[in-house]
Amino acid sequence: MYGYRLFYEDGREAGVAHYAARVGRGQTIRTRDGRRLRVMSVYTITDPESPFSGLVSVRELYSGE
């Protein structure tokens, strides 16, 4: 399981998400509360003490995107 801290491009926190597979730039991900987010960039965390696999910059998608 991969855990990620999510942030909007303007720096606001977008929450925490866990996925069975790694996420990558350009992917569309869904959060538990139903938001659809486009992954803009992923910053991998290599610290074994960290509860997260990475920090992810996202952009919220709206209907029709």
PDBQT receptor file of N, H, CA, C and O in Angstrom, charges set to zero:
ATOM      1  N   MET A   1       0.857  -1.178   0.000  1.00  0.00    +0.000 N 
ATOM      2  CA  MET A   1       0.000   0.000   0.000  1.00  0.00    +0.000 C 
ATOM      3  C   MET A   1       0.903   1.240   0.000  1.00  0.00    +0.000 C 
ATOM      4  O   MET A   1       1.888   1.312   0.735  1.00  0.00    +0.000 OA
ATOM      5  N   TYR A   2       0.542   2.205  -0.837  1.00  0.00    +0.000 N 
ATOM      6  H   TYR A   2      -0.259   2.147  -1.433  1.00  0.00    +0.000 HD
ATOM      7  CA  TYR A   2       1.312   3.445  -0.954  1.00  0.00    +0.000 C 
ATOM      8  C   TYR A   2       0.475   4.604  -0.413  1.00  0.00    +0.000 C 
ATOM      9  O   TYR A   2      -0.659   4.820  -0.842  1.00  0.00    +0.000 OA
ATOM     10  N   GLY A   3       1.048   5.342   0.532  1.00  0.00    +0.000 N 
ATOM     11  H   GLY A   3       1.968   5.167   0.881  1.00  0.00    +0.000 HD
ATOM     12  CA  GLY A   3       0.355   6.486   1.119  1.00  0.00    +0.000 C 
ATOM     13  C   GLY A   3       0.943   7.785   0.593  1.00  0.00    +0.000 C 
ATOM     14  O   GLY A   3       2.160   7.914   0.463  1.00  0.00    +0.000 OA
ATOM     15  N   TYR A   4       0.083   8.744   0.292  1.00  0.00    +0.000 N 
ATOM     16  H   TYR A   4      -0.906   8.640   0.397  1.00  0.00    +0.000 HD
ATOM     17  CA  TYR A   4       0.531  10.017  -0.269  1.00  0.00    +0.000 C 
ATOM     18  C   TYR A   4      -0.111  11.191   0.453  1.00  0.00    +0.000 C 
ATOM     19  O   TYR A   4      -1.279  11.134   0.835  1.00  0.00    +0.000 OA
ATOM     20  N   ARG A   5       0.672  12.269   0.639  1.00  0.00    +0.000 N 
ATOM     21  H   ARG A   5       1.621  12.316   0.328  1.00  0.00    +0.000 HD
ATOM     22  CA  ARG A   5       0.135  13.563   1.073  1.00  0.00    +0.000 C 
ATOM     23  C   ARG A   5      -0.163  14.322  -0.204  1.00  0.00    +0.000 C 
ATOM     24  O   ARG A   5       0.703  14.446  -1.071  1.00  0.00    +0.000 OA
ATOM     25  N   LEU A   6      -1.373  14.827  -0.329  1.00  0.00    +0.000 N 
ATOM     26  H   LEU A   6      -2.076  14.726   0.375  1.00  0.00    +0.000 HD
ATOM     27  CA  LEU A   6      -1.800  15.534  -1.533  1.00  0.00    +0.000 C 
ATOM     28  C   LEU A   6      -1.834  17.031  -1.286  1.00  0.00    +0.000 C 
ATOM     29  O   LEU A   6      -2.267  17.493  -0.230  1.00  0.00    +0.000 OA
ATOM     30  N   PHE A   7      -1.370  17.781  -2.277  1.00  0.00    +0.000 N 
ATOM     31  H   PHE A   7      -1.019  17.405  -3.134  1.00  0.00    +0.000 HD
ATOM     32  CA  PHE A   7      -1.367  19.242  -2.218  1.00  0.00    +0.000 C 
ATOM     33  C   PHE A   7      -1.836  19.795  -3.549  1.00  0.00    +0.000 C 
ATOM     34  O   PHE A   7      -1.463  19.296  -4.611  1.00  0.00    +0.000 OA
ATOM     35  N   TYR A   8      -2.666  20.845  -3.480  1.00  0.00    +0.000 N 
ATOM     36  H   TYR A   8      -2.968  21.252  -2.618  1.00  0.00    +0.000 HD
ATOM     37  CA  TYR A   8      -3.041  21.550  -4.710  1.00  0.00    +0.000 C 
ATOM     38  C   TYR A   8      -1.844  22.351  -5.202  1.00  0.00    +0.000 C 
ATOM     39  O   TYR A   8      -0.916  22.616  -4.439  1.00  0.00    +0.000 OA
ATOM     40  N   GLU A   9      -1.862  22.732  -6.453  1.00  0.00    +0.000 N 
ATOM     41  H   GLU A   9      -2.616  22.517  -7.073  1.00  0.00    +0.000 HD
ATOM     42  CA  GLU A   9      -0.736  23.452  -7.053  1.00  0.00    +0.000 C 
ATOM     43  C   GLU A   9      -0.417  24.767  -6.344  1.00  0.00    +0.000 C 
ATOM     44  O   GLU A   9       0.721  25.234  -6.383  1.00  0.00    +0.000 OA
ATOM     45  N   ASP A  10      -1.422  25.366  -5.695  1.00  0.00    +0.000 N 
ATOM     46  H   ASP A  10      -2.347  24.986  -5.663  1.00  0.00    +0.000 HD
ATOM     47  CA  ASP A  10      -1.181  26.634  -4.994  1.00  0.00    +0.000 C 
ATOM     48  C   ASP A  10      -0.647  26.426  -3.567  1.00  0.00    +0.000 C 
ATOM     49  O   ASP A  10      -0.457  27.389  -2.823  1.00  0.00    +0.000 OA
ATOM     50  N   GLY A  11      -0.406  25.154  -3.193  1.00  0.00    +0.000 N 
ATOM     51  H   GLY A  11      -0.561  24.372  -3.797  1.00  0.00    +0.000 HD
ATOM     52  CA  GLY A  11       0.175  24.859  -1.891  1.00  0.00    +0.000 C 
ATOM     53  C   GLY A  11      -0.817  24.440  -0.817  1.00  0.00    +0.000 C 
ATOM     54  O   GLY A  11      -0.407  23.978   0.247  1.00  0.00    +0.000 OA
ATOM     55  N   ARG A  12      -2.120  24.593  -1.072  1.00  0.00    +0.000 N 
ATOM     56  H   ARG A  12      -2.453  24.969  -1.937  1.00  0.00    +0.000 HD
ATOM     57  CA  ARG A  12      -3.119  24.166  -0.080  1.00  0.00    +0.000 C 
ATOM     58  C   ARG A  12      -3.116  22.645   0.045  1.00  0.00    +0.000 C 
ATOM     59  O   ARG A  12      -2.913  21.931  -0.937  1.00  0.00    +0.000 OA
ATOM     60  N   GLU A  13      -3.344  22.162   1.258  1.00  0.00    +0.000 N 
ATOM     61  H   GLU A  13      -3.509  22.742   2.056  1.00  0.00    +0.000 HD
ATOM     62  CA  GLU A  13      -3.420  20.721   1.464  1.00  0.00    +0.000 C 
ATOM     63  C   GLU A  13      -4.683  20.161   0.829  1.00  0.00    +0.000 C 
ATOM     64  O   GLU A  13      -5.752  20.767   0.895  1.00  0.00    +0.000 OA
ATOM     65  N   ALA A  14      -4.540  18.985   0.210  1.00  0.00    +0.000 N 
ATOM     66  H   ALA A  14      -3.672  18.492   0.157  1.00  0.00    +0.000 HD
ATOM     67  CA  ALA A  14      -5.682  18.327  -0.435  1.00  0.00    +0.000 C 
ATOM     68  C   ALA A  14      -6.020  17.008   0.240  1.00  0.00    +0.000 C 
ATOM     69  O   ALA A  14      -6.941  16.310  -0.185  1.00  0.00    +0.000 OA
ATOM     70  N   GLY A  15      -5.276  16.658   1.298  1.00  0.00    +0.000 N 
ATOM     71  H   GLY A  15      -4.528  17.225   1.643  1.00  0.00    +0.000 HD
ATOM     72  CA  GLY A  15      -5.596  15.457   2.048  1.00  0.00    +0.000 C 
ATOM     73  C   GLY A  15      -4.538  14.384   1.954  1.00  0.00    +0.000 C 
ATOM     74  O   GLY A  15      -3.406  14.625   1.535  1.00  0.00    +0.000 OA
ATOM     75  N   VAL A  16      -4.936  13.198   2.354  1.00  0.00    +0.000 N 
ATOM     76  H   VAL A  16      -5.856  13.002   2.695  1.00  0.00    +0.000 HD
ATOM     77  CA  VAL A  16      -4.079  12.020   2.350  1.00  0.00    +0.000 C 
ATOM     78  C   VAL A  16      -4.812  10.944   1.575  1.00  0.00    +0.000 C 
ATOM     79  O   VAL A  16      -6.034  10.830   1.674  1.00  0.00    +0.000 OA
ATOM     80  N   ALA A  17      -4.072  10.147   0.798  1.00  0.00    +0.000 N 
ATOM     81  H   ALA A  17      -3.080  10.240   0.718  1.00  0.00    +0.000 HD
ATOM     82  CA  ALA A  17      -4.700   9.067   0.033  1.00  0.00    +0.000 C 
ATOM     83  C   ALA A  17      -3.795   7.847   0.046  1.00  0.00    +0.000 C 
ATOM     84  O   ALA A  17      -2.572   7.965   0.125  1.00  0.00    +0.000 OA
ATOM     85  N   HIS A  18      -4.412   6.675  -0.032  1.00  0.00    +0.000 N 
ATOM     86  H   HIS A  18      -5.406   6.580  -0.096  1.00  0.00    +0.000 HD
ATOM     87  CA  HIS A  18      -3.674   5.408  -0.073  1.00  0.00    +0.000 C 
ATOM     88  C   HIS A  18      -4.158   4.621  -1.287  1.00  0.00    +0.000 C 
ATOM     89  O   HIS A  18      -5.357   4.525  -1.547  1.00  0.00    +0.000 OA
ATOM     90  N   TYR A  19      -3.196   4.059  -2.025  1.00  0.00    +0.000 N 
ATOM     91  H   TYR A  19      -2.222   4.138  -1.813  1.00  0.00    +0.000 HD
ATOM     92  CA  TYR A  19      -3.506   3.299  -3.225  1.00  0.00    +0.000 C 
ATOM     93  C   TYR A  19      -2.682   2.021  -3.239  1.00  0.00    +0.000 C 
ATOM     94  O   TYR A  19      -1.610   1.966  -2.637  1.00  0.00    +0.000 OA
ATOM     95  N   ALA A  20      -3.173   0.999  -3.918  1.00  0.00    +0.000 N 
ATOM     96  H   ALA A  20      -4.044   1.044  -4.407  1.00  0.00    +0.000 HD
ATOM     97  CA  ALA A  20      -2.477  -0.278  -4.019  1.00  0.00    +0.000 C 
ATOM     98  C   ALA A  20      -1.264  -0.189  -4.943  1.00  0.00    +0.000 C 
ATOM     99  O   ALA A  20      -0.332  -0.983  -4.818  1.00  0.00    +0.000 OA
ATOM    100  N   ALA A  21      -1.268   0.766  -5.864  1.00  0.00    +0.000 N 
ATOM    101  H   ALA A  21      -2.025   1.412  -5.966  1.00  0.00    +0.000 HD
ATOM    102  CA  ALA A  21      -0.159   0.938  -6.807  1.00  0.00    +0.000 C 
ATOM    103  C   ALA A  21       0.366   2.366  -6.707  1.00  0.00    +0.000 C 
ATOM    104  O   ALA A  21      -0.331   3.262  -6.231  1.00  0.00    +0.000 OA
ATOM    105  N   ARG A  22       1.591   2.567  -7.156  1.00  0.00    +0.000 N 
ATOM    106  H   ARG A  22       2.158   1.839  -7.542  1.00  0.00    +0.000 HD
ATOM    107  CA  ARG A  22       2.170   3.912  -7.170  1.00  0.00    +0.000 C 
ATOM    108  C   ARG A  22       1.383   4.800  -8.131  1.00  0.00    +0.000 C 
ATOM    109  O   ARG A  22       0.862   4.325  -9.140  1.00  0.00    +0.000 OA
ATOM    110  N   VAL A  23       1.299   6.084  -7.813  1.00  0.00    +0.000 N 
ATOM    111  H   VAL A  23       1.722   6.470  -6.994  1.00  0.00    +0.000 HD
ATOM    112  CA  VAL A  23       0.665   7.029  -8.730  1.00  0.00    +0.000 C 
ATOM    113  C   VAL A  23       1.761   7.738  -9.522  1.00  0.00    +0.000 C 
ATOM    114  O   VAL A  23       2.898   7.855  -9.065  1.00  0.00    +0.000 OA
ATOM    115  N   GLY A  24       1.402   8.206 -10.708  1.00  0.00    +0.000 N 
ATOM    116  H   GLY A  24       0.478   8.112 -11.079  1.00  0.00    +0.000 HD
ATOM    117  CA  GLY A  24       2.374   8.870 -11.562  1.00  0.00    +0.000 C 
ATOM    118  C   GLY A  24       1.795  10.119 -12.205  1.00  0.00    +0.000 C 
ATOM    119  O   GLY A  24       0.579  10.306 -12.259  1.00  0.00    +0.000 OA
ATOM    120  N   ARG A  25       2.684  10.962 -12.688  1.00  0.00    +0.000 N 
ATOM    121  H   ARG A  25       3.672  10.809 -12.645  1.00  0.00    +0.000 HD
ATOM    122  CA  ARG A  25       2.301  12.219 -13.334  1.00  0.00    +0.000 C 
ATOM    123  C   ARG A  25       1.337  11.943 -14.488  1.00  0.00    +0.000 C 
ATOM    124  O   ARG A  25       1.541  11.032 -15.290  1.00  0.00    +0.000 OA
ATOM    125  N   GLY A  26       0.276  12.759 -14.546  1.00  0.00    +0.000 N 
ATOM    126  H   GLY A  26       0.110  13.499 -13.894  1.00  0.00    +0.000 HD
ATOM    127  CA  GLY A  26      -0.705  12.642 -15.613  1.00  0.00    +0.000 C 
ATOM    128  C   GLY A  26      -1.879  11.740 -15.296  1.00  0.00    +0.000 C 
ATOM    129  O   GLY A  26      -2.892  11.777 -15.995  1.00  0.00    +0.000 OA
ATOM    130  N   GLN A  27      -1.764  10.929 -14.253  1.00  0.00    +0.000 N 
ATOM    131  H   GLN A  27      -0.942  10.899 -13.684  1.00  0.00    +0.000 HD
ATOM    132  CA  GLN A  27      -2.862  10.039 -13.879  1.00  0.00    +0.000 C 
ATOM    133  C   GLN A  27      -4.016  10.823 -13.264  1.00  0.00    +0.000 C 
ATOM    134  O   GLN A  27      -3.830  11.902 -12.702  1.00  0.00    +0.000 OA
ATOM    135  N   THR A  28      -5.206  10.254 -13.385  1.00  0.00    +0.000 N 
ATOM    136  H   THR A  28      -5.357   9.378 -13.841  1.00  0.00    +0.000 HD
ATOM    137  CA  THR A  28      -6.364  10.766 -12.670  1.00  0.00    +0.000 C 
ATOM    138  C   THR A  28      -6.597   9.837 -11.494  1.00  0.00    +0.000 C 
ATOM    139  O   THR A  28      -6.688   8.621 -11.661  1.00  0.00    +0.000 OA
ATOM    140  N   ILE A  29      -6.694  10.415 -10.298  1.00  0.00    +0.000 N 
ATOM    141  H   ILE A  29      -6.621  11.403 -10.162  1.00  0.00    +0.000 HD
ATOM    142  CA  ILE A  29      -6.935   9.619  -9.095  1.00  0.00    +0.000 C 
ATOM    143  C   ILE A  29      -8.236  10.082  -8.453  1.00  0.00    +0.000 C 
ATOM    144  O   ILE A  29      -8.687  11.207  -8.666  1.00  0.00    +0.000 OA
ATOM    145  N   ARG A  30      -8.821   9.205  -7.676  1.00  0.00    +0.000 N 
ATOM    146  H   ARG A  30      -8.455   8.291  -7.503  1.00  0.00    +0.000 HD
ATOM    147  CA  ARG A  30     -10.034   9.535  -6.917  1.00  0.00    +0.000 C 
ATOM    148  C   ARG A  30      -9.710   9.456  -5.430  1.00  0.00    +0.000 C 
ATOM    149  O   ARG A  30      -8.920   8.627  -4.978  1.00  0.00    +0.000 OA
ATOM    150  N   THR A  31     -10.352  10.347  -4.696  1.00  0.00    +0.000 N 
ATOM    151  H   THR A  31     -10.994  11.020  -5.063  1.00  0.00    +0.000 HD
ATOM    152  CA  THR A  31     -10.190  10.323  -3.243  1.00  0.00    +0.000 C 
ATOM    153  C   THR A  31     -11.416   9.675  -2.626  1.00  0.00    +0.000 C 
ATOM    154  O   THR A  31     -12.435   9.492  -3.293  1.00  0.00    +0.000 OA
ATOM    155  N   ARG A  32     -11.314   9.334  -1.366  1.00  0.00    +0.000 N 
ATOM    156  H   ARG A  32     -10.486   9.484  -0.824  1.00  0.00    +0.000 HD
ATOM    157  CA  ARG A  32     -12.445   8.682  -0.673  1.00  0.00    +0.000 C 
ATOM    158  C   ARG A  32     -13.708   9.535  -0.670  1.00  0.00    +0.000 C 
ATOM    159  O   ARG A  32     -14.821   9.010  -0.659  1.00  0.00    +0.000 OA
ATOM    160  N   ASP A  33     -13.528  10.864  -0.679  1.00  0.00    +0.000 N 
ATOM    161  H   ASP A  33     -12.624  11.291  -0.688  1.00  0.00    +0.000 HD
ATOM    162  CA  ASP A  33     -14.708  11.741  -0.658  1.00  0.00    +0.000 C 
ATOM    163  C   ASP A  33     -15.234  12.046  -2.064  1.00  0.00    +0.000 C 
ATOM    164  O   ASP A  33     -16.088  12.918  -2.224  1.00  0.00    +0.000 OA
ATOM    165  N   GLY A  34     -14.733  11.335  -3.088  1.00  0.00    +0.000 N 
ATOM    166  H   GLY A  34     -14.039  10.627  -2.958  1.00  0.00    +0.000 HD
ATOM    167  CA  GLY A  34     -15.278  11.439  -4.433  1.00  0.00    +0.000 C 
ATOM    168  C   GLY A  34     -14.626  12.445  -5.365  1.00  0.00    +0.000 C 
ATOM    169  O   GLY A  34     -15.036  12.568  -6.519  1.00  0.00    +0.000 OA
ATOM    170  N   ARG A  35     -13.615  13.171  -4.886  1.00  0.00    +0.000 N 
ATOM    171  H   ARG A  35     -13.282  13.070  -3.949  1.00  0.00    +0.000 HD
ATOM    172  CA  ARG A  35     -12.956  14.133  -5.778  1.00  0.00    +0.000 C 
ATOM    173  C   ARG A  35     -12.131  13.398  -6.827  1.00  0.00    +0.000 C 
ATOM    174  O   ARG A  35     -11.534  12.357  -6.552  1.00  0.00    +0.000 OA
ATOM    175  N   ARG A  36     -12.110  13.957  -8.034  1.00  0.00    +0.000 N 
ATOM    176  H   ARG A  36     -12.596  14.802  -8.257  1.00  0.00    +0.000 HD
ATOM    177  CA  ARG A  36     -11.241  13.466  -9.103  1.00  0.00    +0.000 C 
ATOM    178  C   ARG A  36     -10.108  14.458  -9.244  1.00  0.00    +0.000 C 
ATOM    179  O   ARG A  36     -10.341  15.652  -9.432  1.00  0.00    +0.000 OA
ATOM    180  N   LEU A  37      -8.874  13.968  -9.154  1.00  0.00    +0.000 N 
ATOM    181  H   LEU A  37      -8.685  12.998  -9.002  1.00  0.00    +0.000 HD
ATOM    182  CA  LEU A  37      -7.701  14.833  -9.172  1.00  0.00    +0.000 C 
ATOM    183  C   LEU A  37      -6.716  14.377 -10.242  1.00  0.00    +0.000 C 
ATOM    184  O   LEU A  37      -6.497  13.179 -10.416  1.00  0.00    +0.000 OA
ATOM    185  N   ARG A  38      -6.128  15.321 -10.955  1.00  0.00    +0.000 N 
ATOM    186  H   ARG A  38      -6.306  16.295 -10.814  1.00  0.00    +0.000 HD
ATOM    187  CA  ARG A  38      -5.069  15.025 -11.913  1.00  0.00    +0.000 C 
ATOM    188  C   ARG A  38      -3.728  15.180 -11.213  1.00  0.00    +0.000 C 
ATOM    189  O   ARG A  38      -3.473  16.212 -10.591  1.00  0.00    +0.000 OA
ATOM    190  N   VAL A  39      -2.872  14.176 -11.304  1.00  0.00    +0.000 N 
ATOM    191  H   VAL A  39      -3.079  13.339 -11.809  1.00  0.00    +0.000 HD
ATOM    192  CA  VAL A  39      -1.544  14.221 -10.700  1.00  0.00    +0.000 C 
ATOM    193  C   VAL A  39      -0.646  15.087 -11.579  1.00  0.00    +0.000 C 
ATOM    194  O   VAL A  39      -0.430  14.778 -12.750  1.00  0.00    +0.000 OA
ATOM    195  N   MET A  40      -0.127  16.171 -11.006  1.00  0.00    +0.000 N 
ATOM    196  H   MET A  40      -0.303  16.422 -10.055  1.00  0.00    +0.000 HD
ATOM    197  CA  MET A  40       0.747  17.076 -11.747  1.00  0.00    +0.000 C 
ATOM    198  C   MET A  40       2.214  16.708 -11.539  1.00  0.00    +0.000 C 
ATOM    199  O   MET A  40       3.016  16.807 -12.468  1.00  0.00    +0.000 OA
ATOM    200  N   SER A  41       2.564  16.289 -10.343  1.00  0.00    +0.000 N 
ATOM    201  H   SER A  41       1.913  16.209  -9.588  1.00  0.00    +0.000 HD
ATOM    202  CA  SER A  41       3.931  15.845 -10.062  1.00  0.00    +0.000 C 
ATOM    203  C   SER A  41       3.941  15.009  -8.785  1.00  0.00    +0.000 C 
ATOM    204  O   SER A  41       3.079  15.141  -7.916  1.00  0.00    +0.000 OA
ATOM    205  N   VAL A  42       4.949  14.146  -8.710  1.00  0.00    +0.000 N 
ATOM    206  H   VAL A  42       5.649  14.039  -9.416  1.00  0.00    +0.000 HD
ATOM    207  CA  VAL A  42       5.116  13.267  -7.554  1.00  0.00    +0.000 C 
ATOM    208  C   VAL A  42       6.538  13.421  -7.046  1.00  0.00    +0.000 C 
ATOM    209  O   VAL A  42       7.495  13.339  -7.816  1.00  0.00    +0.000 OA
ATOM    210  N   TYR A  43       6.673  13.646  -5.743  1.00  0.00    +0.000 N 
ATOM    211  H   TYR A  43       5.895  13.713  -5.117  1.00  0.00    +0.000 HD
ATOM    212  CA  TYR A  43       7.965  13.748  -5.090  1.00  0.00    +0.000 C 
ATOM    213  C   TYR A  43       8.099  12.555  -4.152  1.00  0.00    +0.000 C 
ATOM    214  O   TYR A  43       7.413  12.485  -3.132  1.00  0.00    +0.000 OA
ATOM    215  N   THR A  44       8.969  11.629  -4.490  1.00  0.00    +0.000 N 
ATOM    216  H   THR A  44       9.526  11.686  -5.319  1.00  0.00    +0.000 HD
ATOM    217  CA  THR A  44       9.139  10.401  -3.717  1.00  0.00    +0.000 C 
ATOM    218  C   THR A  44       9.842  10.691  -2.391  1.00  0.00    +0.000 C 
ATOM    219  O   THR A  44      10.787  11.477  -2.331  1.00  0.00    +0.000 OA
ATOM    220  N   ILE A  45       9.364  10.048  -1.345  1.00  0.00    +0.000 N 
ATOM    221  H   ILE A  45       8.596   9.409  -1.394  1.00  0.00    +0.000 HD
ATOM    222  CA  ILE A  45       9.987  10.148  -0.020  1.00  0.00    +0.000 C 
ATOM    223  C   ILE A  45      10.744   8.840   0.207  1.00  0.00    +0.000 C 
ATOM    224  O   ILE A  45      10.160   7.758   0.143  1.00  0.00    +0.000 OA
ATOM    225  N   THR A  46      12.032   8.944   0.469  1.00  0.00    +0.000 N 
ATOM    226  H   THR A  46      12.507   9.823   0.521  1.00  0.00    +0.000 HD
ATOM    227  CA  THR A  46      12.848   7.747   0.657  1.00  0.00    +0.000 C 
ATOM    228  C   THR A  46      13.164   7.452   2.122  1.00  0.00    +0.000 C 
ATOM    229  O   THR A  46      13.794   6.440   2.427  1.00  0.00    +0.000 OA
ATOM    230  N   ASP A  47      12.736   8.322   3.023  1.00  0.00    +0.000 N 
ATOM    231  H   ASP A  47      12.224   9.145   2.776  1.00  0.00    +0.000 HD
ATOM    232  CA  ASP A  47      12.973   8.124   4.455  1.00  0.00    +0.000 C 
ATOM    233  C   ASP A  47      12.154   6.927   4.947  1.00  0.00    +0.000 C 
ATOM    234  O   ASP A  47      10.925   6.965   4.889  1.00  0.00    +0.000 OA
ATOM    235  N   PRO A  48      12.807   5.868   5.429  1.00  0.00    +0.000 N 
ATOM    236  CA  PRO A  48      12.073   4.690   5.893  1.00  0.00    +0.000 C 
ATOM    237  C   PRO A  48      11.180   4.965   7.102  1.00  0.00    +0.000 C 
ATOM    238  O   PRO A  48      10.280   4.175   7.386  1.00  0.00    +0.000 OA
ATOM    239  N   GLU A  49      11.404   6.055   7.810  1.00  0.00    +0.000 N 
ATOM    240  H   GLU A  49      12.135   6.698   7.579  1.00  0.00    +0.000 HD
ATOM    241  CA  GLU A  49      10.592   6.428   8.973  1.00  0.00    +0.000 C 
ATOM    242  C   GLU A  49       9.289   7.126   8.576  1.00  0.00    +0.000 C 
ATOM    243  O   GLU A  49       8.370   7.231   9.389  1.00  0.00    +0.000 OA
ATOM    244  N   SER A  50       9.207   7.600   7.339  1.00  0.00    +0.000 N 
ATOM    245  H   SER A  50       9.954   7.515   6.679  1.00  0.00    +0.000 HD
ATOM    246  CA  SER A  50       8.036   8.347   6.888  1.00  0.00    +0.000 C 
ATOM    247  C   SER A  50       6.848   7.409   6.665  1.00  0.00    +0.000 C 
ATOM    248  O   SER A  50       7.010   6.316   6.122  1.00  0.00    +0.000 OA
ATOM    249  N   PRO A  51       5.655   7.838   7.086  1.00  0.00    +0.000 N 
ATOM    250  CA  PRO A  51       4.463   7.030   6.828  1.00  0.00    +0.000 C 
ATOM    251  C   PRO A  51       3.965   7.186   5.390  1.00  0.00    +0.000 C 
ATOM    252  O   PRO A  51       3.012   6.516   4.992  1.00  0.00    +0.000 OA
ATOM    253  N   PHE A  52       4.602   8.067   4.603  1.00  0.00    +0.000 N 
ATOM    254  H   PHE A  52       5.377   8.612   4.926  1.00  0.00    +0.000 HD
ATOM    255  CA  PHE A  52       4.166   8.345   3.240  1.00  0.00    +0.000 C 
ATOM    256  C   PHE A  52       5.205   7.917   2.216  1.00  0.00    +0.000 C 
ATOM    257  O   PHE A  52       6.407   7.952   2.480  1.00  0.00    +0.000 OA
ATOM    258  N   SER A  53       4.730   7.515   1.054  1.00  0.00    +0.000 N 
ATOM    259  H   SER A  53       3.753   7.487   0.840  1.00  0.00    +0.000 HD
ATOM    260  CA  SER A  53       5.586   7.147  -0.068  1.00  0.00    +0.000 C 
ATOM    261  C   SER A  53       5.987   8.369  -0.876  1.00  0.00    +0.000 C 
ATOM    262  O   SER A  53       7.004   8.366  -1.570  1.00  0.00    +0.000 OA
ATOM    263  N   GLY A  54       5.162   9.428  -0.776  1.00  0.00    +0.000 N 
ATOM    264  H   GLY A  54       4.336   9.430  -0.213  1.00  0.00    +0.000 HD
ATOM    265  CA  GLY A  54       5.488  10.624  -1.540  1.00  0.00    +0.000 C 
ATOM    266  C   GLY A  54       4.539  11.774  -1.285  1.00  0.00    +0.000 C 
ATOM    267  O   GLY A  54       3.514  11.637  -0.618  1.00  0.00    +0.000 OA
ATOM    268  N   LEU A  55       4.917  12.915  -1.840  1.00  0.00    +0.000 N 
ATOM    269  H   LEU A  55       5.750  13.027  -2.381  1.00  0.00    +0.000 HD
ATOM    270  CA  LEU A  55       4.080  14.109  -1.849  1.00  0.00    +0.000 C 
ATOM    271  C   LEU A  55       3.599  14.279  -3.278  1.00  0.00    +0.000 C 
ATOM    272  O   LEU A  55       4.378  14.136  -4.221  1.00  0.00    +0.000 OA
ATOM    273  N   VAL A  56       2.313  14.585  -3.443  1.00  0.00    +0.000 N 
ATOM    274  H   VAL A  56       1.680  14.702  -2.677  1.00  0.00    +0.000 HD
ATOM    275  CA  VAL A  56       1.740  14.656  -4.780  1.00  0.00    +0.000 C 
ATOM    276  C   VAL A  56       1.069  16.014  -4.978  1.00  0.00    +0.000 C 
ATOM    277  O   VAL A  56       0.227  16.432  -4.183  1.00  0.00    +0.000 OA
ATOM    278  N   SER A  57       1.459  16.684  -6.049  1.00  0.00    +0.000 N 
ATOM    279  H   SER A  57       2.143  16.344  -6.694  1.00  0.00    +0.000 HD
ATOM    280  CA  SER A  57       0.821  17.932  -6.452  1.00  0.00    +0.000 C 
ATOM    281  C   SER A  57      -0.332  17.569  -7.379  1.00  0.00    +0.000 C 
ATOM    282  O   SER A  57      -0.143  16.821  -8.339  1.00  0.00    +0.000 OA
ATOM    283  N   VAL A  58      -1.536  18.098  -7.099  1.00  0.00    +0.000 N 
ATOM    284  H   VAL A  58      -1.690  18.706  -6.319  1.00  0.00    +0.000 HD
ATOM    285  CA  VAL A  58      -2.735  17.714  -7.859  1.00  0.00    +0.000 C 
ATOM    286  C   VAL A  58      -3.516  18.941  -8.314  1.00  0.00    +0.000 C 
ATOM    287  O   VAL A  58      -3.372  20.038  -7.775  1.00  0.00    +0.000 OA
ATOM    288  N   ARG A  59      -4.342  18.715  -9.321  1.00  0.00    +0.000 N 
ATOM    289  H   ARG A  59      -4.459  17.824  -9.759  1.00  0.00    +0.000 HD
ATOM    290  CA  ARG A  59      -5.290  19.725  -9.814  1.00  0.00    +0.000 C 
ATOM    291  C   ARG A  59      -6.661  19.046  -9.817  1.00  0.00    +0.000 C 
ATOM    292  O   ARG A  59      -6.809  17.930 -10.316  1.00  0.00    +0.000 OA
ATOM    293  N   GLU A  60      -7.655  19.728  -9.257  1.00  0.00    +0.000 N 
ATOM    294  H   GLU A  60      -7.534  20.634  -8.852  1.00  0.00    +0.000 HD
ATOM    295  CA  GLU A  60      -8.996  19.150  -9.190  1.00  0.00    +0.000 C 
ATOM    296  C   GLU A  60      -9.632  19.187 -10.570  1.00  0.00    +0.000 C 
ATOM    297  O   GLU A  60      -9.554  20.191 -11.278  1.00  0.00    +0.000 OA
ATOM    298  N   LEU A  61     -10.269  18.065 -10.945  1.00  0.00    +0.000 N 
ATOM    299  H   LEU A  61     -10.333  17.250 -10.370  1.00  0.00    +0.000 HD
ATOM    300  CA  LEU A  61     -10.962  17.970 -12.228  1.00  0.00    +0.000 C 
ATOM    301  C   LEU A  61     -12.446  18.214 -12.014  1.00  0.00    +0.000 C 
ATOM    302  O   LEU A  61     -13.005  17.860 -10.976  1.00  0.00    +0.000 OA
ATOM    303  N   TYR A  62     -13.055  18.804 -12.981  1.00  0.00    +0.000 N 
ATOM    304  H   TYR A  62     -12.601  19.091 -13.824  1.00  0.00    +0.000 HD
ATOM    305  CA  TYR A  62     -14.489  19.059 -12.940  1.00  0.00    +0.000 C 
ATOM    306  C   TYR A  62     -15.157  18.243 -14.020  1.00  0.00    +0.000 C 
ATOM    307  O   TYR A  62     -14.473  17.669 -14.867  1.00  0.00    +0.000 OA
ATOM    308  N   SER A  63     -16.461  18.177 -14.016  1.00  0.00    +0.000 N 
ATOM    309  H   SER A  63     -17.017  18.643 -13.328  1.00  0.00    +0.000 HD
ATOM    310  CA  SER A  63     -17.196  17.406 -15.014  1.00  0.00    +0.000 C 
ATOM    311  C   SER A  63     -16.754  17.813 -16.420  1.00  0.00    +0.000 C 
ATOM    312  O   SER A  63     -16.613  18.996 -16.730  1.00  0.00    +0.000 OA
ATOM    313  N   GLY A  64     -16.540  16.804 -17.255  1.00  0.00    +0.000 N 
ATOM    314  H   GLY A  64     -16.654  15.843 -17.003  1.00  0.00    +0.000 HD
ATOM    315  CA  GLY A  64     -16.179  17.070 -18.635  1.00  0.00    +0.000 C 
ATOM    316  C   GLY A  64     -14.702  17.154 -18.908  1.00  0.00    +0.000 C 
ATOM    317  O   GLY A  64     -14.310  17.277 -20.069  1.00  0.00    +0.000 OA
ATOM    318  N   GLU A  65     -13.854  17.091 -17.883  1.00  0.00    +0.000 N 
ATOM    319  H   GLU A  65     -14.173  16.991 -16.940  1.00  0.00    +0.000 HD
ATOM    320  CA  GLU A  65     -12.387  17.140 -18.113  1.00  0.00    +0.000 C 
ATOM    321  C   GLU A  65     -11.837  15.755 -18.270  1.00  0.00    +0.000 C 
ATOM    322  O   GLU A  65     -10.634  15.587 -18.470  1.00  0.00    +0.000 OA
TER     323      GLU A  65
